[in-house]
Amino acid sequence: MVPDYHTALEAAAAGGGLAVLPECLCRPLLHAGQLIALPLPKRAPQFSLYLARGKGGSSVERVDLCCQQLTDAARNW
């Protein structure tokens, strides 16, 4: 367990194990051959997303809008 992406990148480059990192951080070390990229799965892993709201509280328009947009977008996931 490391505190941030940069520490994980340094540990992986030093042979300390695997790291899941944004490609933009890894690109220089990938091109230099200091890291290797593992193949991505053909299908993205499935996950669940839950929307939670306070019970009985007054409605806040921006929260309502956010919930509605997420619900609408999720129909196409």
C-alpha positions, 0 to 999 in steps of 0.5 A: 500500500502506497500513499499516491500514484507517483510512489506506486509508479516508483515502486513498480519501476523498481520491481516492487510489484504491480500497480494500476496507474493512469497511462499518462503517468506511465508512458515515459517508463513504458517507452523506455522499457522500464515498465510493461503494460499488461493486456486489458480485458476484452470486456470491462469488469462489471460493477454496481453503482448505488446512489444514496441520499439523506432520508427525509431531508429537503430536496436540493435542486442540484442534487436532484439534477445530478441524481436524474442525470446519473440515472438517465445515463446508467440506462445506456451502460 
